[in-house]
């Protein structure tokens, strides 16, 4: 999923945009800023391993939920993304398991 697709999905989650329309430039800019902030927050927590324009399908829905939650006051909507961060953490742990070696004494 690209950044633009994530912006559109977040607006759809908030029911600000239908499935056919494209976001207004102002809305896309506002949501894009919050998307970048959310991505930075997840990066600081070690939960973001993807490029801005290459959001993996395994986390795209949860990430868009977090972005929609961050944008809810901007559009006067209510959105709950409970569990979305845990879904991203679960996807990371299964995708990025480092090999460990046992040490015997």
Backbone atoms as SQL, in Angstrom:
CREATE TABLE atoms (id INTEGER PRIMARY KEY, chain TEXT, resi INTEGER, resn TEXT, atom TEXT, x REAL, y REAL, z REAL);
INSERT INTO atoms VALUES
  (1, 'A', 1, 'UNK', 'N', 0.852, -1.170, 0.000),
  (2, 'A', 1, 'UNK', 'CA', 0.000, 0.000, 0.000),
  (3, 'A', 1, 'UNK', 'C', 0.900, 1.236, 0.000),
  (4, 'A', 2, 'UNK', 'N', 0.533, 2.195, -0.804),
  (5, 'A', 2, 'UNK', 'CA', 1.287, 3.443, -0.862),
  (6, 'A', 2, 'UNK', 'C', 0.776, 4.420, 0.193),
  (7, 'A', 3, 'UNK', 'N', 1.512, 5.483, 0.381),
  (8, 'A', 3, 'UNK', 'CA', 1.116, 6.523, 1.326),
  (9, 'A', 3, 'UNK', 'C', -0.223, 7.130, 0.920),
  (10, 'A', 4, 'UNK', 'N', -0.394, 7.406, -0.370),
  (11, 'A', 4, 'UNK', 'CA', -1.647, 7.994, -0.871),
  (12, 'A', 4, 'UNK', 'C', -2.828, 7.051, -0.635),
  (13, 'A', 5, 'UNK', 'N', -2.617, 5.755, -0.830),
  (14, 'A', 5, 'UNK', 'CA', -3.681, 4.778, -0.575),
  (15, 'A', 5, 'UNK', 'C', -4.032, 4.720, 0.907),
  (16, 'A', 6, 'UNK', 'N', -3.026, 4.846, 1.761),
  (17, 'A', 6, 'UNK', 'CA', -3.271, 4.840, 3.201),
  (18, 'A', 6, 'UNK', 'C', -4.066, 6.068, 3.631),
  (19, 'A', 7, 'UNK', 'N', -3.752, 7.204, 3.048),
  (20, 'A', 7, 'UNK', 'CA', -4.504, 8.428, 3.340),
  (21, 'A', 7, 'UNK', 'C', -5.969, 8.240, 2.950),
  (22, 'A', 8, 'UNK', 'N', -6.184, 7.696, 1.774),
  (23, 'A', 8, 'UNK', 'CA', -7.549, 7.474, 1.300),
  (24, 'A', 8, 'UNK', 'C', -8.290, 6.491, 2.202),
  (25, 'A', 9, 'UNK', 'N', -7.623, 5.406, 2.598),
  (26, 'A', 9, 'UNK', 'CA', -8.285, 4.420, 3.455),
  (27, 'A', 9, 'UNK', 'C', -8.609, 5.000, 4.827),
  (28, 'A', 10, 'UNK', 'N', -7.718, 5.811, 5.382),
  (29, 'A', 10, 'UNK', 'CA', -7.994, 6.445, 6.677),
  (30, 'A', 10, 'UNK', 'C', -9.238, 7.333, 6.574),
  (31, 'A', 11, 'UNK', 'N', -9.360, 8.080, 5.495),
  (32, 'A', 11, 'UNK', 'CA', -10.550, 8.917, 5.290),
  (33, 'A', 11, 'UNK', 'C', -11.799, 8.069, 5.099),
  (34, 'A', 12, 'UNK', 'N', -11.671, 6.930, 4.443),
  (35, 'A', 12, 'UNK', 'CA', -12.806, 6.018, 4.299),
  (36, 'A', 12, 'UNK', 'C', -13.194, 5.433, 5.653),
  (37, 'A', 13, 'UNK', 'N', -12.191, 5.100, 6.475),
  (38, 'A', 13, 'UNK', 'CA', -12.484, 4.578, 7.813),
  (39, 'A', 13, 'UNK', 'C', -13.286, 5.573, 8.634),
  (40, 'A', 14, 'UNK', 'N', -12.986, 6.849, 8.471),
  (41, 'A', 14, 'UNK', 'CA', -13.699, 7.905, 9.186),
  (42, 'A', 14, 'UNK', 'C', -15.052, 8.233, 8.552),
  (43, 'A', 15, 'UNK', 'N', -15.320, 7.633, 7.413),
  (44, 'A', 15, 'UNK', 'CA', -16.544, 7.875, 6.638),
  (45, 'A', 15, 'UNK', 'C', -16.643, 9.324, 6.165),
  (46, 'A', 16, 'UNK', 'N', -15.472, 9.885, 5.865),
  (47, 'A', 16, 'UNK', 'CA', -15.395, 11.218, 5.292),
  (48, 'A', 16, 'UNK', 'C', -15.383, 11.105, 3.771),
  (49, 'A', 17, 'UNK', 'N', -14.958, 9.953, 3.279),
  (50, 'A', 17, 'UNK', 'CA', -14.770, 9.718, 1.851),
  (51, 'A', 17, 'UNK', 'C', -15.409, 8.388, 1.478),
  (52, 'A', 18, 'UNK', 'N', -16.059, 8.350, 0.319),
  (53, 'A', 18, 'UNK', 'CA', -16.626, 7.080, -0.137),
  (54, 'A', 18, 'UNK', 'C', -15.579, 6.301, -0.933),
  (55, 'A', 19, 'UNK', 'N', -15.931, 5.129, -1.354),
  (56, 'A', 19, 'UNK', 'CA', -14.978, 4.236, -2.027),
  (57, 'A', 19, 'UNK', 'C', -14.600, 4.710, -3.428),
  (58, 'A', 20, 'UNK', 'N', -15.395, 5.580, -4.018),
  (59, 'A', 20, 'UNK', 'CA', -15.170, 6.003, -5.397),
  (60, 'A', 20, 'UNK', 'C', -14.369, 7.303, -5.481),
  (61, 'A', 21, 'UNK', 'N', -14.623, 8.215, -4.564),
  (62, 'A', 21, 'UNK', 'CA', -14.028, 9.556, -4.623),
  (63, 'A', 21, 'UNK', 'C', -12.566, 9.566, -4.208),
  (64, 'A', 22, 'UNK', 'N', -11.900, 10.628, -4.607),
  (65, 'A', 22, 'UNK', 'CA', -10.542, 10.893, -4.172),
  (66, 'A', 22, 'UNK', 'C', -10.578, 12.023, -3.149),
  (67, 'A', 23, 'UNK', 'N', -9.636, 12.039, -2.212),
  (68, 'A', 23, 'UNK', 'CA', -9.671, 13.089, -1.184),
  (69, 'A', 23, 'UNK', 'C', -9.349, 14.466, -1.747),
  (70, 'A', 24, 'UNK', 'N', -9.938, 15.468, -1.123),
  (71, 'A', 24, 'UNK', 'CA', -9.592, 16.851, -1.465),
  (72, 'A', 24, 'UNK', 'C', -8.139, 17.082, -1.073),
  (73, 'A', 25, 'UNK', 'N', -7.484, 17.981, -1.757),
  (74, 'A', 25, 'UNK', 'CA', -6.065, 18.246, -1.516),
  (75, 'A', 25, 'UNK', 'C', -5.803, 18.658, -0.057),
  (76, 'A', 26, 'UNK', 'N', -6.685, 19.481, 0.510),
  (77, 'A', 26, 'UNK', 'CA', -6.511, 19.921, 1.891),
  (78, 'A', 26, 'UNK', 'C', -6.625, 18.756, 2.860),
  (79, 'A', 27, 'UNK', 'N', -7.618, 17.883, 2.619),
  (80, 'A', 27, 'UNK', 'CA', -7.803, 16.712, 3.477),
  (81, 'A', 27, 'UNK', 'C', -6.615, 15.762, 3.367),
  (82, 'A', 28, 'UNK', 'N', -6.146, 15.539, 2.152),
  (83, 'A', 28, 'UNK', 'CA', -5.002, 14.648, 1.939),
  (84, 'A', 28, 'UNK', 'C', -3.761, 15.194, 2.638),
  (85, 'A', 29, 'UNK', 'N', -3.562, 16.498, 2.597),
  (86, 'A', 29, 'UNK', 'CA', -2.418, 17.123, 3.260),
  (87, 'A', 29, 'UNK', 'C', -2.507, 16.968, 4.775),
  (88, 'A', 30, 'UNK', 'N', -3.681, 17.226, 5.326),
  (89, 'A', 30, 'UNK', 'CA', -3.874, 17.129, 6.774),
  (90, 'A', 30, 'UNK', 'C', -3.695, 15.698, 7.266),
  (91, 'A', 31, 'UNK', 'N', -4.300, 14.762, 6.572),
  (92, 'A', 31, 'UNK', 'CA', -4.174, 13.352, 6.962),
  (93, 'A', 31, 'UNK', 'C', -2.741, 12.874, 6.740),
  (94, 'A', 32, 'UNK', 'N', -2.105, 13.347, 5.686),
  (95, 'A', 32, 'UNK', 'CA', -0.722, 12.979, 5.413),
  (96, 'A', 32, 'UNK', 'C', 0.223, 13.398, 6.524),
  (97, 'A', 33, 'UNK', 'N', 0.003, 14.577, 7.090),
  (98, 'A', 33, 'UNK', 'CA', 0.825, 15.036, 8.213),
  (99, 'A', 33, 'UNK', 'C', 0.665, 14.115, 9.411),
  (100, 'A', 34, 'UNK', 'N', -0.569, 13.750, 9.704),
  (101, 'A', 34, 'UNK', 'CA', -0.821, 12.870, 10.840),
  (102, 'A', 34, 'UNK', 'C', -0.337, 11.445, 10.570),
  (103, 'A', 35, 'UNK', 'N', -0.407, 11.014, 9.330),
  (104, 'A', 35, 'UNK', 'CA', 0.139, 9.717, 8.956),
  (105, 'A', 35, 'UNK', 'C', 1.647, 9.689, 9.214),
  (106, 'A', 36, 'UNK', 'N', 2.334, 10.746, 8.829),
  (107, 'A', 36, 'UNK', 'CA', 3.775, 10.831, 9.061),
  (108, 'A', 36, 'UNK', 'C', 4.091, 10.836, 10.553),
  (109, 'A', 37, 'UNK', 'N', 3.274, 11.518, 11.338),
  (110, 'A', 37, 'UNK', 'CA', 3.473, 11.544, 12.784),
  (111, 'A', 37, 'UNK', 'C', 3.275, 10.156, 13.389),
  (112, 'A', 38, 'UNK', 'N', 2.255, 9.464, 12.933),
  (113, 'A', 38, 'UNK', 'CA', 1.981, 8.112, 13.449),
  (114, 'A', 38, 'UNK', 'C', 3.089, 7.152, 13.050),
  (115, 'A', 39, 'UNK', 'N', 3.570, 7.269, 11.841),
  (116, 'A', 39, 'UNK', 'CA', 4.676, 6.423, 11.380),
  (117, 'A', 39, 'UNK', 'C', 5.925, 6.692, 12.208),
  (118, 'A', 40, 'UNK', 'N', 6.195, 7.959, 12.512),
  (119, 'A', 40, 'UNK', 'CA', 7.349, 8.323, 13.344),
  (120, 'A', 40, 'UNK', 'C', 7.200, 7.759, 14.755),
  (121, 'A', 41, 'UNK', 'N', 5.996, 7.814, 15.295),
  (122, 'A', 41, 'UNK', 'CA', 5.749, 7.275, 16.633),
  (123, 'A', 41, 'UNK', 'C', 6.011, 5.775, 16.662),
  (124, 'A', 42, 'UNK', 'N', 5.505, 5.072, 15.655),
  (125, 'A', 42, 'UNK', 'CA', 5.729, 3.629, 15.588),
  (126, 'A', 42, 'UNK', 'C', 7.200, 3.294, 15.375),
  (127, 'A', 43, 'UNK', 'N', 7.896, 4.122, 14.608),
  (128, 'A', 43, 'UNK', 'CA', 9.324, 3.913, 14.375),
  (129, 'A', 43, 'UNK', 'C', 10.093, 4.034, 15.689),
  (130, 'A', 44, 'UNK', 'N', 9.758, 5.029, 16.490),
  (131, 'A', 44, 'UNK', 'CA', 10.419, 5.211, 17.777),
  (132, 'A', 44, 'UNK', 'C', 10.182, 4.040, 18.715),
  (133, 'A', 45, 'UNK', 'N', 9.026, 3.401, 18.576),
  (134, 'A', 45, 'UNK', 'CA', 8.713, 2.240, 19.412),
  (135, 'A', 45, 'UNK', 'C', 9.270, 0.943, 18.829),
  (136, 'A', 46, 'UNK', 'N', 9.886, 1.037, 17.655),
  (137, 'A', 46, 'UNK', 'CA', 10.431, -0.154, 17.016),
  (138, 'A', 46, 'UNK', 'C', 9.388, -0.982, 16.293),
  (139, 'A', 47, 'UNK', 'N', 8.251, -0.378, 15.960),
  (140, 'A', 47, 'UNK', 'CA', 7.156, -1.106, 15.318),
  (141, 'A', 47, 'UNK', 'C', 6.932, -0.719, 13.863),
  (142, 'A', 48, 'UNK', 'N', 7.841, 0.037, 13.289),
  (143, 'A', 48, 'UNK', 'CA', 7.707, 0.419, 11.884),
  (144, 'A', 48, 'UNK', 'C', 8.975, 0.030, 11.151),
  (145, 'A', 49, 'UNK', 'N', 8.846, -0.880, 10.215),
  (146, 'A', 49, 'UNK', 'CA', 9.995, -1.380, 9.458),
  (147, 'A', 49, 'UNK', 'C', 9.814, -1.173, 7.966),
  (148, 'A', 50, 'UNK', 'N', 8.807, -0.429, 7.568),
  (149, 'A', 50, 'UNK', 'CA', 8.501, -0.247, 6.159),
  (150, 'A', 50, 'UNK', 'C', 8.774, 1.182, 5.704),
  (151, 'A', 51, 'UNK', 'N', 8.975, 1.327, 4.399),
  (152, 'A', 51, 'UNK', 'CA', 9.121, 2.648, 3.793),
  (153, 'A', 51, 'UNK', 'C', 7.754, 3.312, 3.695),
  (154, 'A', 52, 'UNK', 'N', 7.752, 4.629, 3.594),
  (155, 'A', 52, 'UNK', 'CA', 6.501, 5.389, 3.564),
  (156, 'A', 52, 'UNK', 'C', 5.577, 4.966, 2.430),
  (157, 'A', 53, 'UNK', 'N', 6.143, 4.587, 1.297),
  (158, 'A', 53, 'UNK', 'CA', 5.325, 4.196, 0.148),
  (159, 'A', 53, 'UNK', 'C', 5.287, 2.688, -0.074),
  (160, 'A', 54, 'UNK', 'N', 5.621, 1.926, 0.944),
  (161, 'A', 54, 'UNK', 'CA', 5.608, 0.464, 0.821),
  (162, 'A', 54, 'UNK', 'C', 5.092, -0.153, 2.116),
  (163, 'A', 55, 'UNK', 'N', 3.860, 0.178, 2.468),
  (164, 'A', 55, 'UNK', 'CA', 3.253, -0.342, 3.692),
  (165, 'A', 55, 'UNK', 'C', 2.842, -1.792, 3.425),
  (166, 'A', 56, 'UNK', 'N', 3.352, -2.742, 4.211),
  (167, 'A', 56, 'UNK', 'CA', 3.021, -4.150, 3.969),
  (168, 'A', 56, 'UNK', 'C', 1.531, -4.423, 4.178),
  (169, 'A', 57, 'UNK', 'N', 1.000, -5.334, 3.387),
  (170, 'A', 57, 'UNK', 'CA', -0.414, -5.691, 3.515),
  (171, 'A', 57, 'UNK', 'C', -0.742, -6.218, 4.903),
  (172, 'A', 58, 'UNK', 'N', 0.218, -6.865, 5.543),
  (173, 'A', 58, 'UNK', 'CA', -0.033, -7.458, 6.856),
  (174, 'A', 58, 'UNK', 'C', -0.324, -6.425, 7.939),
  (175, 'A', 59, 'UNK', 'N', 0.083, -5.177, 7.732),
  (176, 'A', 59, 'UNK', 'CA', -0.144, -4.131, 8.737),
  (177, 'A', 59, 'UNK', 'C', -0.949, -2.955, 8.194),
  (178, 'A', 60, 'UNK', 'N', -1.265, -2.949, 6.922),
  (179, 'A', 60, 'UNK', 'CA', -1.911, -1.788, 6.294),
  (180, 'A', 60, 'UNK', 'C', -3.222, -1.417, 6.976),
  (181, 'A', 61, 'UNK', 'N', -4.073, -2.378, 7.232),
  (182, 'A', 61, 'UNK', 'CA', -5.361, -2.081, 7.859),
  (183, 'A', 61, 'UNK', 'C', -5.206, -1.494, 9.244),
  (184, 'A', 62, 'UNK', 'N', -4.352, -2.099, 10.049),
  (185, 'A', 62, 'UNK', 'CA', -4.127, -1.611, 11.409),
  (186, 'A', 62, 'UNK', 'C', -3.477, -0.228, 11.400),
  (187, 'A', 63, 'UNK', 'N', -2.525, -0.026, 10.501),
  (188, 'A', 63, 'UNK', 'CA', -1.873, 1.281, 10.405),
  (189, 'A', 63, 'UNK', 'C', -2.888, 2.354, 10.011),
  (190, 'A', 64, 'UNK', 'N', -3.741, 2.068, 9.048),
  (191, 'A', 64, 'UNK', 'CA', -4.770, 3.030, 8.626),
  (192, 'A', 64, 'UNK', 'C', -5.758, 3.299, 9.759),
  (193, 'A', 65, 'UNK', 'N', -6.031, 2.288, 10.578),
  (194, 'A', 65, 'UNK', 'CA', -6.886, 2.498, 11.749),
  (195, 'A', 65, 'UNK', 'C', -6.242, 3.491, 12.712),
  (196, 'A', 66, 'UNK', 'N', -4.947, 3.344, 12.957),
  (197, 'A', 66, 'UNK', 'CA', -4.241, 4.271, 13.850),
  (198, 'A', 66, 'UNK', 'C', -4.240, 5.691, 13.285),
  (199, 'A', 67, 'UNK', 'N', -4.052, 5.798, 11.982),
  (200, 'A', 67, 'UNK', 'CA', -4.073, 7.120, 11.344),
  (201, 'A', 67, 'UNK', 'C', -5.464, 7.734, 11.455),
  (202, 'A', 68, 'UNK', 'N', -6.496, 6.936, 11.206),
  (203, 'A', 68, 'UNK', 'CA', -7.871, 7.435, 11.319),
  (204, 'A', 68, 'UNK', 'C', -8.161, 7.899, 12.743),
  (205, 'A', 69, 'UNK', 'N', -7.684, 7.151, 13.717),
  (206, 'A', 69, 'UNK', 'CA', -7.896, 7.552, 15.111),
  (207, 'A', 69, 'UNK', 'C', -7.204, 8.878, 15.401),
  (208, 'A', 70, 'UNK', 'N', -6.011, 9.061, 14.860),
  (209, 'A', 70, 'UNK', 'CA', -5.264, 10.306, 15.057),
  (210, 'A', 70, 'UNK', 'C', -5.987, 11.481, 14.388),
  (211, 'A', 71, 'UNK', 'N', -6.755, 11.224, 13.324),
  (212, 'A', 71, 'UNK', 'CA', -7.433, 12.279, 12.559),
  (213, 'A', 71, 'UNK', 'C', -8.864, 12.538, 13.007),
  (214, 'A', 72, 'UNK', 'N', -9.354, 11.797, 13.966),
  (215, 'A', 72, 'UNK', 'CA', -10.776, 11.882, 14.306),
  (216, 'A', 72, 'UNK', 'C', -11.220, 13.286, 14.714),
  (217, 'A', 73, 'UNK', 'N', -10.442, 13.984, 15.495),
  (218, 'A', 73, 'UNK', 'CA', -10.857, 15.332, 15.902),
  (219, 'A', 73, 'UNK', 'C', -10.789, 16.324, 14.752),
  (220, 'A', 74, 'UNK', 'N', -9.900, 16.077, 13.813),
  (221, 'A', 74, 'UNK', 'CA', -9.768, 16.942, 12.648),
  (222, 'A', 74, 'UNK', 'C', -11.066, 16.997, 11.846),
  (223, 'A', 75, 'UNK', 'N', -11.759, 15.867, 11.778),
  (224, 'A', 75, 'UNK', 'CA', -12.995, 15.779, 10.998),
  (225, 'A', 75, 'UNK', 'C', -14.244, 15.690, 11.864),
  (226, 'A', 76, 'UNK', 'N', -14.087, 15.846, 13.168),
  (227, 'A', 76, 'UNK', 'CA', -15.240, 15.803, 14.058),
  (228, 'A', 76, 'UNK', 'C', -15.907, 14.442, 14.090),
  (229, 'A', 77, 'UNK', 'N', -15.124, 13.404, 13.954),
  (230, 'A', 77, 'UNK', 'CA', -15.651, 12.037, 13.957),
  (231, 'A', 77, 'UNK', 'C', -15.085, 11.279, 15.148),
  (232, 'A', 78, 'UNK', 'N', -15.674, 10.161, 15.431),
  (233, 'A', 78, 'UNK', 'CA', -15.169, 9.295, 16.482),
  (234, 'A', 78, 'UNK', 'C', -14.668, 8.010, 15.834),
  (235, 'A', 79, 'UNK', 'N', -13.465, 7.588, 16.213),
  (236, 'A', 79, 'UNK', 'CA', -12.892, 6.365, 15.658),
  (237, 'A', 79, 'UNK', 'C', -12.027, 5.696, 16.715),
  (238, 'A', 80, 'UNK', 'N', -12.230, 4.416, 16.891),
  (239, 'A', 80, 'UNK', 'CA', -11.497, 3.655, 17.895),
  (240, 'A', 80, 'UNK', 'C', -10.615, 2.623, 17.209),
  (241, 'A', 81, 'UNK', 'N', -9.324, 2.723, 17.428),
  (242, 'A', 81, 'UNK', 'CA', -8.365, 1.793, 16.819),
  (243, 'A', 81, 'UNK', 'C', -7.778, 0.847, 17.867),
  (244, 'A', 82, 'UNK', 'N', -8.584, 0.504, 18.865),
  (245, 'A', 82, 'UNK', 'CA', -8.117, -0.400, 19.908),
  (246, 'A', 82, 'UNK', 'C', -7.622, -1.703, 19.290),
  (247, 'A', 83, 'UNK', 'N', -6.447, -2.097, 19.665),
  (248, 'A', 83, 'UNK', 'CA', -5.872, -3.351, 19.184),
  (249, 'A', 83, 'UNK', 'C', -5.037, -3.226, 17.927),
  (250, 'A', 84, 'UNK', 'N', -5.067, -2.078, 17.281),
  (251, 'A', 84, 'UNK', 'CA', -4.335, -1.917, 16.020),
  (252, 'A', 84, 'UNK', 'C', -2.825, -1.985, 16.232),
  (253, 'A', 85, 'UNK', 'N', -2.347, -1.337, 17.281),
  (254, 'A', 85, 'UNK', 'CA', -0.908, -1.365, 17.540),
  (255, 'A', 85, 'UNK', 'C', -0.447, -2.776, 17.892),
  (256, 'A', 86, 'UNK', 'N', -1.270, -3.511, 18.613),
  (257, 'A', 86, 'UNK', 'CA', -0.935, -4.903, 18.952),
  (258, 'A', 86, 'UNK', 'C', -0.885, -5.773, 17.695),
  (259, 'A', 87, 'UNK', 'N', -1.761, -5.486, 16.737),
  (260, 'A', 87, 'UNK', 'CA', -1.738, -6.235, 15.479),
  (261, 'A', 87, 'UNK', 'C', -0.440, -5.974, 14.719),
  (262, 'A', 88, 'UNK', 'N', 0.017, -4.729, 14.735),
  (263, 'A', 88, 'UNK', 'CA', 1.280, -4.391, 14.071),
  (264, 'A', 88, 'UNK', 'C', 2.443, -5.076, 14.793),
  (265, 'A', 89, 'UNK', 'N', 2.412, -5.045, 16.111),
  (266, 'A', 89, 'UNK', 'CA', 3.469, -5.699, 16.887),
  (267, 'A', 89, 'UNK', 'C', 3.481, -7.200, 16.610),
  (268, 'A', 90, 'UNK', 'N', 2.317, -7.795, 16.482),
  (269, 'A', 90, 'UNK', 'CA', 2.233, -9.223, 16.172),
  (270, 'A', 90, 'UNK', 'C', 2.769, -9.541, 14.789),
  (271, 'A', 91, 'UNK', 'N', 2.494, -8.681, 13.836),
  (272, 'A', 91, 'UNK', 'CA', 3.001, -8.898, 12.479),
  (273, 'A', 91, 'UNK', 'C', 4.513, -8.745, 12.444),
  (274, 'A', 92, 'UNK', 'N', 5.033, -7.809, 13.207),
  (275, 'A', 92, 'UNK', 'CA', 6.486, -7.615, 13.233),
  (276, 'A', 92, 'UNK', 'C', 7.173, -8.803, 13.866),
  (277, 'A', 93, 'UNK', 'N', 6.636, -9.284, 14.958),
  (278, 'A', 93, 'UNK', 'CA', 7.307, -10.380, 15.644),
  (279, 'A', 93, 'UNK', 'C', 7.341, -11.643, 14.800),
  (280, 'A', 94, 'UNK', 'N', 6.324, -11.863, 13.988),
  (281, 'A', 94, 'UNK', 'CA', 6.332, -13.060, 13.155),
  (282, 'A', 94, 'UNK', 'C', 7.164, -12.867, 11.891),
  (283, 'A', 95, 'UNK', 'N', 7.313, -11.637, 11.457),
  (284, 'A', 95, 'UNK', 'CA', 8.056, -11.374, 10.226),
  (285, 'A', 95, 'UNK', 'C', 9.536, -11.151, 10.485),
  (286, 'A', 96, 'UNK', 'N', 9.896, -10.737, 11.674),
  (287, 'A', 96, 'UNK', 'CA', 11.271, -10.352, 11.957),
  (288, 'A', 96, 'UNK', 'C', 11.826, -11.095, 13.170),
  (289, 'A', 97, 'UNK', 'N', 11.854, -12.376, 13.125),
  (290, 'A', 97, 'UNK', 'CA', 12.392, -13.147, 14.234),
  (291, 'A', 97, 'UNK', 'C', 13.862, -13.421, 13.950),
  (292, 'A', 98, 'UNK', 'N', 14.709, -12.919, 14.814),
  (293, 'A', 98, 'UNK', 'CA', 16.141, -13.135, 14.661),
  (294, 'A', 98, 'UNK', 'C', 16.510, -14.508, 15.201),
  (295, 'A', 99, 'UNK', 'N', 17.448, -15.117, 14.548),
  (296, 'A', 99, 'UNK', 'CA', 17.900, -16.432, 14.970),
  (297, 'A', 99, 'UNK', 'C', 18.663, -16.307, 16.279),
  (298, 'A', 100, 'UNK', 'N', 18.376, -17.224, 17.197),
  (299, 'A', 100, 'UNK', 'CA', 19.062, -17.223, 18.477),
  (300, 'A', 100, 'UNK', 'C', 19.823, -18.536, 18.639),
  (301, 'A', 101, 'UNK', 'N', 20.959, -18.449, 19.252),
  (302, 'A', 101, 'UNK', 'CA', 21.780, -19.637, 19.485),
  (303, 'A', 101, 'UNK', 'C', 21.759, -19.939, 20.971),
  (304, 'A', 102, 'UNK', 'N', 21.611, -21.196, 21.283),
  (305, 'A', 102, 'UNK', 'CA', 21.645, -21.627, 22.666),
  (306, 'A', 102, 'UNK', 'C', 23.091, -21.693, 23.138),
  (307, 'A', 103, 'UNK', 'N', 23.291, -21.277, 24.377),
  (308, 'A', 103, 'UNK', 'CA', 24.614, -21.338, 24.991),
  (309, 'A', 103, 'UNK', 'C', 24.507, -22.297, 26.170),
  (310, 'A', 104, 'UNK', 'N', 25.312, -23.339, 26.135),
  (311, 'A', 104, 'UNK', 'CA', 25.316, -24.320, 27.203),
  (312, 'A', 104, 'UNK', 'C', 26.543, -24.166, 28.056),
  (313, 'A', 105, 'UNK', 'N', 26.381, -24.292, 29.334),
  (314, 'A', 105, 'UNK', 'CA', 27.518, -24.185, 30.266),
  (315, 'A', 105, 'UNK', 'C', 27.909, -25.531, 30.789);
